[in-house]
């Protein structure tokens, strides 16, 4: 199965999502907090958008997107 990026995931769900907060993190490091999924393409750094998703935890109060540790580039 092909791994999708944070941007792919946000675009697939997009405006169909409710205003559920989103957290993007690696195993140990918080990468970003967003008000909702459709805010991610507008505000996230390119390194976060291109990171490959390891897994997603969907809850009614928060969406957690866990990315692979080496998938996030923080260089500008």
CHARMM internal coordinates of N, CA and C (Angstrom, degrees):
IC EDIT
DIST 1 N 1 CA 1.4281
DIST 1 CA 1 C 1.5339
ANGL 1 N 1 CA 1 C 109.48
DIST 1 C 2 N 1.2880
ANGL 1 CA 1 C 2 N 116.03
DIHE 1 N 1 CA 1 C 2 N 139.95
DIST 2 N 2 CA 1.4557
ANGL 1 C 2 N 2 CA 122.16
DIHE 1 CA 1 C 2 N 2 CA -179.46
DIST 2 CA 2 C 1.5238
ANGL 2 N 2 CA 2 C 109.95
DIHE 1 C 2 N 2 CA 2 C -77.65
DIST 2 C 3 N 1.3203
ANGL 2 CA 2 C 3 N 116.27
DIHE 2 N 2 CA 2 C 3 N 133.65
DIST 3 N 3 CA 1.4615
ANGL 2 C 3 N 3 CA 121.15
DIHE 2 CA 2 C 3 N 3 CA 176.05
DIST 3 CA 3 C 1.5285
ANGL 3 N 3 CA 3 C 108.39
DIHE 2 C 3 N 3 CA 3 C -78.37
DIST 3 C 4 N 1.3117
ANGL 3 CA 3 C 4 N 116.26
DIHE 3 N 3 CA 3 C 4 N 136.26
DIST 4 N 4 CA 1.4573
ANGL 3 C 4 N 4 CA 119.14
DIHE 3 CA 3 C 4 N 4 CA 178.86
DIST 4 CA 4 C 1.5180
ANGL 4 N 4 CA 4 C 109.92
DIHE 3 C 4 N 4 CA 4 C -101.61
DIST 4 C 5 N 1.3126
ANGL 4 CA 4 C 5 N 115.20
DIHE 4 N 4 CA 4 C 5 N 160.90
DIST 5 N 5 CA 1.4583
ANGL 4 C 5 N 5 CA 120.85
DIHE 4 CA 4 C 5 N 5 CA -179.97
DIST 5 CA 5 C 1.5218
ANGL 5 N 5 CA 5 C 110.01
DIHE 4 C 5 N 5 CA 5 C -92.88
DIST 5 C 6 N 1.3149
ANGL 5 CA 5 C 6 N 114.84
DIHE 5 N 5 CA 5 C 6 N 169.07
DIST 6 N 6 CA 1.4634
ANGL 5 C 6 N 6 CA 120.63
DIHE 5 CA 5 C 6 N 6 CA 177.31
DIST 6 CA 6 C 1.5256
ANGL 6 N 6 CA 6 C 109.54
DIHE 5 C 6 N 6 CA 6 C -60.24
DIST 6 C 7 N 1.3210
ANGL 6 CA 6 C 7 N 117.50
DIHE 6 N 6 CA 6 C 7 N -41.09
DIST 7 N 7 CA 1.4683
ANGL 6 C 7 N 7 CA 121.39
DIHE 6 CA 6 C 7 N 7 CA 179.40
DIST 7 CA 7 C 1.5315
ANGL 7 N 7 CA 7 C 110.78
DIHE 6 C 7 N 7 CA 7 C -63.13
DIST 7 C 8 N 1.3325
ANGL 7 CA 7 C 8 N 117.76
DIHE 7 N 7 CA 7 C 8 N -44.48
DIST 8 N 8 CA 1.4701
ANGL 7 C 8 N 8 CA 121.14
DIHE 7 CA 7 C 8 N 8 CA 177.49
DIST 8 CA 8 C 1.5276
ANGL 8 N 8 CA 8 C 110.94
DIHE 7 C 8 N 8 CA 8 C -57.26
DIST 8 C 9 N 1.3149
ANGL 8 CA 8 C 9 N 116.21
DIHE 8 N 8 CA 8 C 9 N -46.54
DIST 9 N 9 CA 1.4623
ANGL 8 C 9 N 9 CA 121.23
DIHE 8 CA 8 C 9 N 9 CA -178.91
DIST 9 CA 9 C 1.5243
ANGL 9 N 9 CA 9 C 111.00
DIHE 8 C 9 N 9 CA 9 C -63.05
DIST 9 C 10 N 1.3192
ANGL 9 CA 9 C 10 N 116.94
DIHE 9 N 9 CA 9 C 10 N -46.41
DIST 10 N 10 CA 1.4660
ANGL 9 C 10 N 10 CA 120.77
DIHE 9 CA 9 C 10 N 10 CA -179.60
DIST 10 CA 10 C 1.5256
ANGL 10 N 10 CA 10 C 111.16
DIHE 9 C 10 N 10 CA 10 C -63.26
DIST 10 C 11 N 1.3210
ANGL 10 CA 10 C 11 N 117.54
DIHE 10 N 10 CA 10 C 11 N -38.95
DIST 11 N 11 CA 1.4644
ANGL 10 C 11 N 11 CA 120.79
DIHE 10 CA 10 C 11 N 11 CA 179.92
DIST 11 CA 11 C 1.5285
ANGL 11 N 11 CA 11 C 112.14
DIHE 10 C 11 N 11 CA 11 C -71.75
DIST 11 C 12 N 1.3255
ANGL 11 CA 11 C 12 N 117.70
DIHE 11 N 11 CA 11 C 12 N -33.21
DIST 12 N 12 CA 1.4647
ANGL 11 C 12 N 12 CA 120.40
DIHE 11 CA 11 C 12 N 12 CA 179.26
DIST 12 CA 12 C 1.5220
ANGL 12 N 12 CA 12 C 111.41
DIHE 11 C 12 N 12 CA 12 C -69.11
DIST 12 C 13 N 1.3191
ANGL 12 CA 12 C 13 N 117.27
DIHE 12 N 12 CA 12 C 13 N -39.25
DIST 13 N 13 CA 1.4608
ANGL 12 C 13 N 13 CA 121.01
DIHE 12 CA 12 C 13 N 13 CA 179.96
DIST 13 CA 13 C 1.5280
ANGL 13 N 13 CA 13 C 109.49
DIHE 12 C 13 N 13 CA 13 C -86.56
DIST 13 C 14 N 1.3268
ANGL 13 CA 13 C 14 N 115.28
DIHE 13 N 13 CA 13 C 14 N -52.26
DIST 14 N 14 CA 1.4575
ANGL 13 C 14 N 14 CA 123.23
DIHE 13 CA 13 C 14 N 14 CA 173.96
DIST 14 CA 14 C 1.5052
ANGL 14 N 14 CA 14 C 116.42
DIHE 13 C 14 N 14 CA 14 C 48.45
DIST 14 C 15 N 1.3329
ANGL 14 CA 14 C 15 N 115.77
DIHE 14 N 14 CA 14 C 15 N -133.61
DIST 15 N 15 CA 1.4568
ANGL 14 C 15 N 15 CA 121.92
DIHE 14 CA 14 C 15 N 15 CA -174.32
DIST 15 CA 15 C 1.5238
ANGL 15 N 15 CA 15 C 112.90
DIHE 14 C 15 N 15 CA 15 C -71.23
DIST 15 C 16 N 1.3107
ANGL 15 CA 15 C 16 N 117.83
DIHE 15 N 15 CA 15 C 16 N -7.56
DIST 16 N 16 CA 1.4666
ANGL 15 C 16 N 16 CA 120.34
DIHE 15 CA 15 C 16 N 16 CA 176.31
DIST 16 CA 16 C 1.5295
ANGL 16 N 16 CA 16 C 111.79
DIHE 15 C 16 N 16 CA 16 C -74.14
DIST 16 C 17 N 1.3309
ANGL 16 CA 16 C 17 N 116.34
DIHE 16 N 16 CA 16 C 17 N -13.45
DIST 17 N 17 CA 1.4624
ANGL 16 C 17 N 17 CA 119.13
DIHE 16 CA 16 C 17 N 17 CA 179.85
DIST 17 CA 17 C 1.5218
ANGL 17 N 17 CA 17 C 110.40
DIHE 16 C 17 N 17 CA 17 C -82.34
DIST 17 C 18 N 1.3082
ANGL 17 CA 17 C 18 N 114.75
DIHE 17 N 17 CA 17 C 18 N 155.35
DIST 18 N 18 CA 1.4564
ANGL 17 C 18 N 18 CA 120.29
DIHE 17 CA 17 C 18 N 18 CA 174.35
DIST 18 CA 18 C 1.5230
ANGL 18 N 18 CA 18 C 108.58
DIHE 17 C 18 N 18 CA 18 C -80.20
DIST 18 C 19 N 1.3031
ANGL 18 CA 18 C 19 N 115.39
DIHE 18 N 18 CA 18 C 19 N -177.84
DIST 19 N 19 CA 1.4585
ANGL 18 C 19 N 19 CA 121.07
DIHE 18 CA 18 C 19 N 19 CA 178.68
DIST 19 CA 19 C 1.5246
ANGL 19 N 19 CA 19 C 110.01
DIHE 18 C 19 N 19 CA 19 C -81.31
DIST 19 C 20 N 1.3244
ANGL 19 CA 19 C 20 N 116.48
DIHE 19 N 19 CA 19 C 20 N 60.29
DIST 20 N 20 CA 1.4576
ANGL 19 C 20 N 20 CA 122.04
DIHE 19 CA 19 C 20 N 20 CA 179.94
DIST 20 CA 20 C 1.5283
ANGL 20 N 20 CA 20 C 108.22
DIHE 19 C 20 N 20 CA 20 C -96.10
DIST 20 C 21 N 1.3393
ANGL 20 CA 20 C 21 N 118.21
DIHE 20 N 20 CA 20 C 21 N 126.28
DIST 21 N 21 CA 1.4640
ANGL 20 C 21 N 21 CA 120.07
DIHE 20 CA 20 C 21 N 21 CA 179.10
DIST 21 CA 21 C 1.5223
ANGL 21 N 21 CA 21 C 111.89
DIHE 20 C 21 N 21 CA 21 C -59.60
DIST 21 C 22 N 1.3384
ANGL 21 CA 21 C 22 N 114.87
DIHE 21 N 21 CA 21 C 22 N 147.65
DIST 22 N 22 CA 1.4616
ANGL 21 C 22 N 22 CA 121.62
DIHE 21 CA 21 C 22 N 22 CA -177.89
DIST 22 CA 22 C 1.5251
ANGL 22 N 22 CA 22 C 108.89
DIHE 21 C 22 N 22 CA 22 C -123.35
DIST 22 C 23 N 1.3257
ANGL 22 CA 22 C 23 N 115.75
DIHE 22 N 22 CA 22 C 23 N 135.23
DIST 23 N 23 CA 1.4571
ANGL 22 C 23 N 23 CA 122.28
DIHE 22 CA 22 C 23 N 23 CA 175.55
DIST 23 CA 23 C 1.5272
ANGL 23 N 23 CA 23 C 107.28
DIHE 22 C 23 N 23 CA 23 C -118.53
DIST 23 C 24 N 1.3438
ANGL 23 CA 23 C 24 N 116.30
DIHE 23 N 23 CA 23 C 24 N 131.01
DIST 24 N 24 CA 1.4649
ANGL 23 C 24 N 24 CA 121.74
DIHE 23 CA 23 C 24 N 24 CA 175.24
DIST 24 CA 24 C 1.5185
ANGL 24 N 24 CA 24 C 106.24
DIHE 23 C 24 N 24 CA 24 C -112.94
DIST 24 C 25 N 1.3473
ANGL 24 CA 24 C 25 N 115.82
DIHE 24 N 24 CA 24 C 25 N 126.61
DIST 25 N 25 CA 1.4614
ANGL 24 C 25 N 25 CA 118.85
DIHE 24 CA 24 C 25 N 25 CA -177.47
DIST 25 CA 25 C 1.5196
ANGL 25 N 25 CA 25 C 111.16
DIHE 24 C 25 N 25 CA 25 C -151.22
DIST 25 C 26 N 1.3328
ANGL 25 CA 25 C 26 N 114.55
DIHE 25 N 25 CA 25 C 26 N 163.19
DIST 26 N 26 CA 1.4537
ANGL 25 C 26 N 26 CA 121.48
DIHE 25 CA 25 C 26 N 26 CA 168.50
DIST 26 CA 26 C 1.5280
ANGL 26 N 26 CA 26 C 105.83
DIHE 25 C 26 N 26 CA 26 C -96.70
DIST 26 C 27 N 1.3135
ANGL 26 CA 26 C 27 N 117.65
DIHE 26 N 26 CA 26 C 27 N -168.20
DIST 27 N 27 CA 1.4662
ANGL 26 C 27 N 27 CA 120.30
DIHE 26 CA 26 C 27 N 27 CA 179.00
DIST 27 CA 27 C 1.5238
ANGL 27 N 27 CA 27 C 111.81
DIHE 26 C 27 N 27 CA 27 C -56.98
DIST 27 C 28 N 1.3190
ANGL 27 CA 27 C 28 N 116.57
DIHE 27 N 27 CA 27 C 28 N -41.41
DIST 28 N 28 CA 1.4630
ANGL 27 C 28 N 28 CA 120.38
DIHE 27 CA 27 C 28 N 28 CA -171.94
DIST 28 CA 28 C 1.5229
ANGL 28 N 28 CA 28 C 115.11
DIHE 27 C 28 N 28 CA 28 C -119.74
DIST 28 C 29 N 1.3162
ANGL 28 CA 28 C 29 N 117.55
DIHE 28 N 28 CA 28 C 29 N -12.47
DIST 29 N 29 CA 1.4642
ANGL 28 C 29 N 29 CA 119.93
DIHE 28 CA 28 C 29 N 29 CA -171.05
DIST 29 CA 29 C 1.5254
ANGL 29 N 29 CA 29 C 111.19
DIHE 28 C 29 N 29 CA 29 C -123.60
DIST 29 C 30 N 1.3171
ANGL 29 CA 29 C 30 N 115.28
DIHE 29 N 29 CA 29 C 30 N 133.33
DIST 30 N 30 CA 1.4561
ANGL 29 C 30 N 30 CA 121.12
DIHE 29 CA 29 C 30 N 30 CA 173.98
DIST 30 CA 30 C 1.5290
ANGL 30 N 30 CA 30 C 108.39
DIHE 29 C 30 N 30 CA 30 C -79.40
DIST 30 C 31 N 1.3112
ANGL 30 CA 30 C 31 N 117.35
DIHE 30 N 30 CA 30 C 31 N 124.91
DIST 31 N 31 CA 1.4602
ANGL 30 C 31 N 31 CA 121.91
DIHE 30 CA 30 C 31 N 31 CA -178.64
DIST 31 CA 31 C 1.5203
ANGL 31 N 31 CA 31 C 111.00
DIHE 30 C 31 N 31 CA 31 C -93.83
DIST 31 C 32 N 1.3215
ANGL 31 CA 31 C 32 N 117.21
DIHE 31 N 31 CA 31 C 32 N -41.57
DIST 32 N 32 CA 1.4597
ANGL 31 C 32 N 32 CA 119.65
DIHE 31 CA 31 C 32 N 32 CA 179.93
DIST 32 CA 32 C 1.5155
ANGL 32 N 32 CA 32 C 112.64
DIHE 31 C 32 N 32 CA 32 C -170.86
DIST 32 C 33 N 1.3329
ANGL 32 CA 32 C 33 N 114.57
DIHE 32 N 32 CA 32 C 33 N 155.40
DIST 33 N 33 CA 1.4622
ANGL 32 C 33 N 33 CA 122.47
DIHE 32 CA 32 C 33 N 33 CA 173.83
DIST 33 CA 33 C 1.5236
ANGL 33 N 33 CA 33 C 106.77
DIHE 32 C 33 N 33 CA 33 C -120.29
DIST 33 C 34 N 1.3332
ANGL 33 CA 33 C 34 N 115.79
DIHE 33 N 33 CA 33 C 34 N 136.68
DIST 34 N 34 CA 1.4484
ANGL 33 C 34 N 34 CA 121.21
DIHE 33 CA 33 C 34 N 34 CA -178.34
DIST 34 CA 34 C 1.5213
ANGL 34 N 34 CA 34 C 109.35
DIHE 33 C 34 N 34 CA 34 C -132.19
DIST 34 C 35 N 1.3056
ANGL 34 CA 34 C 35 N 116.06
DIHE 34 N 34 CA 34 C 35 N 148.76
DIST 35 N 35 CA 1.4615
ANGL 34 C 35 N 35 CA 122.08
DIHE 34 CA 34 C 35 N 35 CA -178.08
DIST 35 CA 35 C 1.5214
ANGL 35 N 35 CA 35 C 111.46
DIHE 34 C 35 N 35 CA 35 C -64.40
DIST 35 C 36 N 1.3444
ANGL 35 CA 35 C 36 N 117.24
DIHE 35 N 35 CA 35 C 36 N -36.31
DIST 36 N 36 CA 1.4564
ANGL 35 C 36 N 36 CA 122.36
DIHE 35 CA 35 C 36 N 36 CA -179.78
DIST 36 CA 36 C 1.5310
ANGL 36 N 36 CA 36 C 108.78
DIHE 35 C 36 N 36 CA 36 C -162.77
DIST 36 C 37 N 1.3236
ANGL 36 CA 36 C 37 N 117.15
DIHE 36 N 36 CA 36 C 37 N 170.95
DIST 37 N 37 CA 1.4698
ANGL 36 C 37 N 37 CA 121.25
DIHE 36 CA 36 C 37 N 37 CA -177.39
DIST 37 CA 37 C 1.5209
ANGL 37 N 37 CA 37 C 112.80
DIHE 36 C 37 N 37 CA 37 C -62.46
DIST 37 C 38 N 1.3299
ANGL 37 CA 37 C 38 N 116.92
DIHE 37 N 37 CA 37 C 38 N -40.57
DIST 38 N 38 CA 1.4647
ANGL 37 C 38 N 38 CA 116.80
DIHE 37 CA 37 C 38 N 38 CA -175.79
DIST 38 CA 38 C 1.5214
ANGL 38 N 38 CA 38 C 113.20
DIHE 37 C 38 N 38 CA 38 C -75.50
DIST 38 C 39 N 1.3233
ANGL 38 CA 38 C 39 N 118.62
DIHE 38 N 38 CA 38 C 39 N -2.88
DIST 39 N 39 CA 1.4594
ANGL 38 C 39 N 39 CA 121.71
DIHE 38 CA 38 C 39 N 39 CA 173.52
DIST 39 CA 39 C 1.5305
ANGL 39 N 39 CA 39 C 111.40
DIHE 38 C 39 N 39 CA 39 C -84.37
DIST 39 C 40 N 1.3227
ANGL 39 CA 39 C 40 N 117.43
DIHE 39 N 39 CA 39 C 40 N -21.87
DIST 40 N 40 CA 1.4700
ANGL 39 C 40 N 40 CA 121.25
DIHE 39 CA 39 C 40 N 40 CA -174.82
DIST 40 CA 40 C 1.5321
ANGL 40 N 40 CA 40 C 112.96
DIHE 39 C 40 N 40 CA 40 C -59.17
DIST 40 C 41 N 1.3470
ANGL 40 CA 40 C 41 N 121.10
DIHE 40 N 40 CA 40 C 41 N -51.13
DIST 41 N 41 CA 1.4746
ANGL 40 C 41 N 41 CA 119.02
DIHE 40 CA 40 C 41 N 41 CA -178.56
DIST 41 CA 41 C 1.5316
ANGL 41 N 41 CA 41 C 113.62
DIHE 40 C 41 N 41 CA 41 C -61.17
DIST 41 C 42 N 1.3310
ANGL 41 CA 41 C 42 N 117.11
DIHE 41 N 41 CA 41 C 42 N -27.18
DIST 42 N 42 CA 1.4582
ANGL 41 C 42 N 42 CA 120.95
DIHE 41 CA 41 C 42 N 42 CA -178.02
DIST 42 CA 42 C 1.5254
ANGL 42 N 42 CA 42 C 113.34
DIHE 41 C 42 N 42 CA 42 C -80.98
DIST 42 C 43 N 1.3391
ANGL 42 CA 42 C 43 N 118.00
DIHE 42 N 42 CA 42 C 43 N -30.37
DIST 43 N 43 CA 1.4632
ANGL 42 C 43 N 43 CA 119.81
DIHE 42 CA 42 C 43 N 43 CA -169.44
DIST 43 CA 43 C 1.5233
ANGL 43 N 43 CA 43 C 115.87
DIHE 42 C 43 N 43 CA 43 C -119.82
DIST 43 C 44 N 1.3188
ANGL 43 CA 43 C 44 N 119.14
DIHE 43 N 43 CA 43 C 44 N -17.89
DIST 44 N 44 CA 1.4691
ANGL 43 C 44 N 44 CA 121.04
DIHE 43 CA 43 C 44 N 44 CA -175.34
DIST 44 CA 44 C 1.5288
ANGL 44 N 44 CA 44 C 111.34
DIHE 43 C 44 N 44 CA 44 C -76.45
DIST 44 C 45 N 1.3208
ANGL 44 CA 44 C 45 N 115.21
DIHE 44 N 44 CA 44 C 45 N 151.26
DIST 45 N 45 CA 1.4605
ANGL 44 C 45 N 45 CA 121.78
DIHE 44 CA 44 C 45 N 45 CA 175.57
DIST 45 CA 45 C 1.5315
ANGL 45 N 45 CA 45 C 109.11
DIHE 44 C 45 N 45 CA 45 C -69.72
DIST 45 C 46 N 1.3351
ANGL 45 CA 45 C 46 N 118.02
DIHE 45 N 45 CA 45 C 46 N 152.02
DIST 46 N 46 CA 1.4637
ANGL 45 C 46 N 46 CA 120.58
DIHE 45 CA 45 C 46 N 46 CA -179.76
DIST 46 CA 46 C 1.5233
ANGL 46 N 46 CA 46 C 114.04
DIHE 45 C 46 N 46 CA 46 C -55.09
DIST 46 C 47 N 1.3261
ANGL 46 CA 46 C 47 N 118.19
DIHE 46 N 46 CA 46 C 47 N -35.98
DIST 47 N 47 CA 1.4635
ANGL 46 C 47 N 47 CA 120.88
DIHE 46 CA 46 C 47 N 47 CA 179.02
DIST 47 CA 47 C 1.5126
ANGL 47 N 47 CA 47 C 112.49
DIHE 46 C 47 N 47 CA 47 C -62.87
DIST 47 C 48 N 1.3292
ANGL 47 CA 47 C 48 N 116.93
DIHE 47 N 47 CA 47 C 48 N -35.00
DIST 48 N 48 CA 1.4633
ANGL 47 C 48 N 48 CA 121.31
DIHE 47 CA 47 C 48 N 48 CA 177.75
DIST 48 CA 48 C 1.5207
ANGL 48 N 48 CA 48 C 109.93
DIHE 47 C 48 N 48 CA 48 C -72.28
DIST 48 C 49 N 1.3208
ANGL 48 CA 48 C 49 N 117.29
DIHE 48 N 48 CA 48 C 49 N -42.68
DIST 49 N 49 CA 1.4666
ANGL 48 C 49 N 49 CA 121.41
DIHE 48 CA 48 C 49 N 49 CA -178.86
DIST 49 CA 49 C 1.5216
ANGL 49 N 49 CA 49 C 112.47
DIHE 48 C 49 N 49 CA 49 C -62.10
DIST 49 C 50 N 1.3252
ANGL 49 CA 49 C 50 N 117.21
DIHE 49 N 49 CA 49 C 50 N -33.83
DIST 50 N 50 CA 1.4571
ANGL 49 C 50 N 50 CA 122.22
DIHE 49 CA 49 C 50 N 50 CA -176.36
DIST 50 CA 50 C 1.5217
ANGL 50 N 50 CA 50 C 113.36
DIHE 49 C 50 N 50 CA 50 C -90.47
DIST 50 C 51 N 1.3312
ANGL 50 CA 50 C 51 N 118.33
DIHE 50 N 50 CA 50 C 51 N -3.83
DIST 51 N 51 CA 1.4637
ANGL 50 C 51 N 51 CA 121.82
DIHE 50 CA 50 C 51 N 51 CA -178.14
DIST 51 CA 51 C 1.5249
ANGL 51 N 51 CA 51 C 110.60
DIHE 50 C 51 N 51 CA 51 C -67.70
DIST 51 C 52 N 1.3184
ANGL 51 CA 51 C 52 N 116.17
DIHE 51 N 51 CA 51 C 52 N 139.21
DIST 52 N 52 CA 1.4652
ANGL 51 C 52 N 52 CA 122.19
DIHE 51 CA 51 C 52 N 52 CA 178.70
DIST 52 CA 52 C 1.5286
ANGL 52 N 52 CA 52 C 109.40
DIHE 51 C 52 N 52 CA 52 C -80.55
DIST 52 C 53 N 1.3167
ANGL 52 CA 52 C 53 N 115.75
DIHE 52 N 52 CA 52 C 53 N 133.97
DIST 53 N 53 CA 1.4589
ANGL 52 C 53 N 53 CA 121.49
DIHE 52 CA 52 C 53 N 53 CA -178.27
DIST 53 CA 53 C 1.5262
ANGL 53 N 53 CA 53 C 110.12
DIHE 52 C 53 N 53 CA 53 C -80.35
DIST 53 C 54 N 1.3204
ANGL 53 CA 53 C 54 N 115.85
DIHE 53 N 53 CA 53 C 54 N 132.05
DIST 54 N 54 CA 1.4609
ANGL 53 C 54 N 54 CA 121.93
DIHE 53 CA 53 C 54 N 54 CA 173.57
DIST 54 CA 54 C 1.5242
ANGL 54 N 54 CA 54 C 109.52
DIHE 53 C 54 N 54 CA 54 C -86.84
DIST 54 C 55 N 1.3465
ANGL 54 CA 54 C 55 N 116.76
DIHE 54 N 54 CA 54 C 55 N -50.87
DIST 55 N 55 CA 1.4592
ANGL 54 C 55 N 55 CA 121.15
DIHE 54 CA 54 C 55 N 55 CA 174.00
DIST 55 CA 55 C 1.5207
ANGL 55 N 55 CA 55 C 110.40
DIHE 54 C 55 N 55 CA 55 C -161.97
DIST 55 C 56 N 1.3295
ANGL 55 CA 55 C 56 N 115.44
DIHE 55 N 55 CA 55 C 56 N 165.40
DIST 56 N 56 CA 1.4636
ANGL 55 C 56 N 56 CA 122.34
DIHE 55 CA 55 C 56 N 56 CA -178.39
DIST 56 CA 56 C 1.5228
ANGL 56 N 56 CA 56 C 108.19
DIHE 55 C 56 N 56 CA 56 C -127.59
DIST 56 C 57 N 1.3301
ANGL 56 CA 56 C 57 N 115.67
DIHE 56 N 56 CA 56 C 57 N 136.14
DIST 57 N 57 CA 1.4583
ANGL 56 C 57 N 57 CA 121.41
DIHE 56 CA 56 C 57 N 57 CA 175.48
DIST 57 CA 57 C 1.5233
ANGL 57 N 57 CA 57 C 107.19
DIHE 56 C 57 N 57 CA 57 C -112.19
DIST 57 C 58 N 1.3274
ANGL 57 CA 57 C 58 N 116.18
DIHE 57 N 57 CA 57 C 58 N 116.92
DIST 58 N 58 CA 1.4608
ANGL 57 C 58 N 58 CA 121.53
DIHE 57 CA 57 C 58 N 58 CA -179.33
DIST 58 CA 58 C 1.5235
ANGL 58 N 58 CA 58 C 109.34
DIHE 57 C 58 N 58 CA 58 C -102.48
DIST 58 C 59 N 1.3211
ANGL 58 CA 58 C 59 N 115.54
DIHE 58 N 58 CA 58 C 59 N 121.64
DIST 59 N 59 CA 1.4592
ANGL 58 C 59 N 59 CA 121.29
DIHE 58 CA 58 C 59 N 59 CA 174.59
DIST 59 CA 59 C 1.5169
ANGL 59 N 59 CA 59 C 107.49
DIHE 58 C 59 N 59 CA 59 C -130.39
DIST 59 C 60 N 1.2948
ANGL 59 CA 59 C 60 N 116.61
DIHE 59 N 59 CA 59 C 60 N 165.08
DIST 60 N 60 CA 1.4662
ANGL 59 C 60 N 60 CA 119.57
DIHE 59 CA 59 C 60 N 60 CA -178.00
DIST 60 CA 60 C 1.5224
ANGL 60 N 60 CA 60 C 112.36
DIHE 59 C 60 N 60 CA 60 C -70.19
DIST 60 C 61 N 1.3319
ANGL 60 CA 60 C 61 N 117.69
DIHE 60 N 60 CA 60 C 61 N -23.02
DIST 61 N 61 CA 1.4593
ANGL 60 C 61 N 61 CA 120.52
DIHE 60 CA 60 C 61 N 61 CA -177.89
DIST 61 CA 61 C 1.5249
ANGL 61 N 61 CA 61 C 113.99
DIHE 60 C 61 N 61 CA 61 C -106.05
DIST 61 C 62 N 1.3444
ANGL 61 CA 61 C 62 N 117.93
DIHE 61 N 61 CA 61 C 62 N -8.36
DIST 62 N 62 CA 1.4654
ANGL 61 C 62 N 62 CA 120.41
DIHE 61 CA 61 C 62 N 62 CA -178.13
DIST 62 CA 62 C 1.5236
ANGL 62 N 62 CA 62 C 110.66
DIHE 61 C 62 N 62 CA 62 C -167.96
DIST 62 C 63 N 1.3281
ANGL 62 CA 62 C 63 N 115.29
DIHE 62 N 62 CA 62 C 63 N 146.07
DIST 63 N 63 CA 1.4619
ANGL 62 C 63 N 63 CA 122.16
DIHE 62 CA 62 C 63 N 63 CA 172.56
DIST 63 CA 63 C 1.5196
ANGL 63 N 63 CA 63 C 106.64
DIHE 62 C 63 N 63 CA 63 C -111.66
DIST 63 C 64 N 1.3226
ANGL 63 CA 63 C 64 N 117.14
DIHE 63 N 63 CA 63 C 64 N 125.66
DIST 64 N 64 CA 1.4625
ANGL 63 C 64 N 64 CA 121.17
DIHE 63 CA 63 C 64 N 64 CA 177.67
DIST 64 CA 64 C 1.5175
ANGL 64 N 64 CA 64 C 108.35
DIHE 63 C 64 N 64 CA 64 C -111.11
DIST 64 C 65 N 1.3252
ANGL 64 CA 64 C 65 N 115.64
DIHE 64 N 64 CA 64 C 65 N 122.30
DIST 65 N 65 CA 1.4638
ANGL 64 C 65 N 65 CA 121.64
DIHE 64 CA 64 C 65 N 65 CA 176.88
DIST 65 CA 65 C 1.5192
ANGL 65 N 65 CA 65 C 106.98
DIHE 64 C 65 N 65 CA 65 C -107.05
DIST 65 C 66 N 1.3168
ANGL 65 CA 65 C 66 N 116.40
DIHE 65 N 65 CA 65 C 66 N 114.08
DIST 66 N 66 CA 1.4497
ANGL 65 C 66 N 66 CA 120.87
DIHE 65 CA 65 C 66 N 66 CA 179.30
DIST 66 CA 66 C 1.5213
ANGL 66 N 66 CA 66 C 108.43
DIHE 65 C 66 N 66 CA 66 C -99.05
DIST 66 C 67 N 1.3303
ANGL 66 CA 66 C 67 N 115.68
DIHE 66 N 66 CA 66 C 67 N 125.01
DIST 67 N 67 CA 1.4636
ANGL 66 C 67 N 67 CA 121.00
DIHE 66 CA 66 C 67 N 67 CA -179.33
DIST 67 CA 67 C 1.5170
ANGL 67 N 67 CA 67 C 108.92
DIHE 66 C 67 N 67 CA 67 C -108.60
DIST 67 C 68 N 1.3121
ANGL 67 CA 67 C 68 N 115.37
DIHE 67 N 67 CA 67 C 68 N 162.36
DIST 68 N 68 CA 1.4589
ANGL 67 C 68 N 68 CA 120.24
DIHE 67 CA 67 C 68 N 68 CA 177.84
DIST 68 CA 68 C 1.5206
ANGL 68 N 68 CA 68 C 109.11
DIHE 67 C 68 N 68 CA 68 C -68.62
DIST 68 C 69 N 1.3323
ANGL 68 CA 68 C 69 N 118.22
DIHE 68 N 68 CA 68 C 69 N 139.58
DIST 69 N 69 CA 1.4666
ANGL 68 C 69 N 69 CA 120.95
DIHE 68 CA 68 C 69 N 69 CA -175.38
DIST 69 CA 69 C 1.5272
ANGL 69 N 69 CA 69 C 114.91
DIHE 68 C 69 N 69 CA 69 C -55.14
DIST 69 C 70 N 1.3068
ANGL 69 CA 69 C 70 N 117.78
DIHE 69 N 69 CA 69 C 70 N -39.23
DIST 70 N 70 CA 1.4691
ANGL 69 C 70 N 70 CA 119.85
DIHE 69 CA 69 C 70 N 70 CA -178.29
DIST 70 CA 70 C 1.5147
ANGL 70 N 70 CA 70 C 112.35
DIHE 69 C 70 N 70 CA 70 C -89.23
DIST 70 C 71 N 1.3413
ANGL 70 CA 70 C 71 N 117.62
DIHE 70 N 70 CA 70 C 71 N 3.11
DIST 71 N 71 CA 1.4554
ANGL 70 C 71 N 71 CA 120.75
DIHE 70 CA 70 C 71 N 71 CA -177.25
DIST 71 CA 71 C 1.5173
ANGL 71 N 71 CA 71 C 112.49
DIHE 70 C 71 N 71 CA 71 C -84.40
DIST 71 C 72 N 1.3291
ANGL 71 CA 71 C 72 N 117.75
DIHE 71 N 71 CA 71 C 72 N -14.71
DIST 72 N 72 CA 1.4615
ANGL 71 C 72 N 72 CA 120.59
DIHE 71 CA 71 C 72 N 72 CA -175.72
DIST 72 CA 72 C 1.5118
ANGL 72 N 72 CA 72 C 109.12
DIHE 71 C 72 N 72 CA 72 C -100.41
DIST 72 C 73 N 1.3180
ANGL 72 CA 72 C 73 N 115.54
DIHE 72 N 72 CA 72 C 73 N 122.77
DIST 73 N 73 CA 1.4600
ANGL 72 C 73 N 73 CA 121.80
DIHE 72 CA 72 C 73 N 73 CA 174.45
DIST 73 CA 73 C 1.5171
ANGL 73 N 73 CA 73 C 108.10
DIHE 72 C 73 N 73 CA 73 C -101.09
DIST 73 C 74 N 1.3169
ANGL 73 CA 73 C 74 N 116.62
DIHE 73 N 73 CA 73 C 74 N 125.99
DIST 74 N 74 CA 1.4680
ANGL 73 C 74 N 74 CA 120.31
DIHE 73 CA 73 C 74 N 74 CA 179.51
DIST 74 CA 74 C 1.5207
ANGL 74 N 74 CA 74 C 111.67
DIHE 73 C 74 N 74 CA 74 C -102.86
DIST 74 C 75 N 1.3206
ANGL 74 CA 74 C 75 N 117.02
DIHE 74 N 74 CA 74 C 75 N 6.06
DIST 75 N 75 CA 1.4658
ANGL 74 C 75 N 75 CA 120.57
DIHE 74 CA 74 C 75 N 75 CA 178.70
DIST 75 CA 75 C 1.5170
ANGL 75 N 75 CA 75 C 110.60
DIHE 74 C 75 N 75 CA 75 C -76.04
DIST 75 C 76 N 1.3141
ANGL 75 CA 75 C 76 N 115.76
DIHE 75 N 75 CA 75 C 76 N 141.28
DIST 76 N 76 CA 1.4763
ANGL 75 C 76 N 76 CA 121.03
DIHE 75 CA 75 C 76 N 76 CA 178.42
DIST 76 CA 76 C 1.5029
ANGL 76 N 76 CA 76 C 109.87
DIHE 75 C 76 N 76 CA 76 C -103.54
END
COOR INIT
IC SEED 1 N 1 CA 1 C
IC BUILD
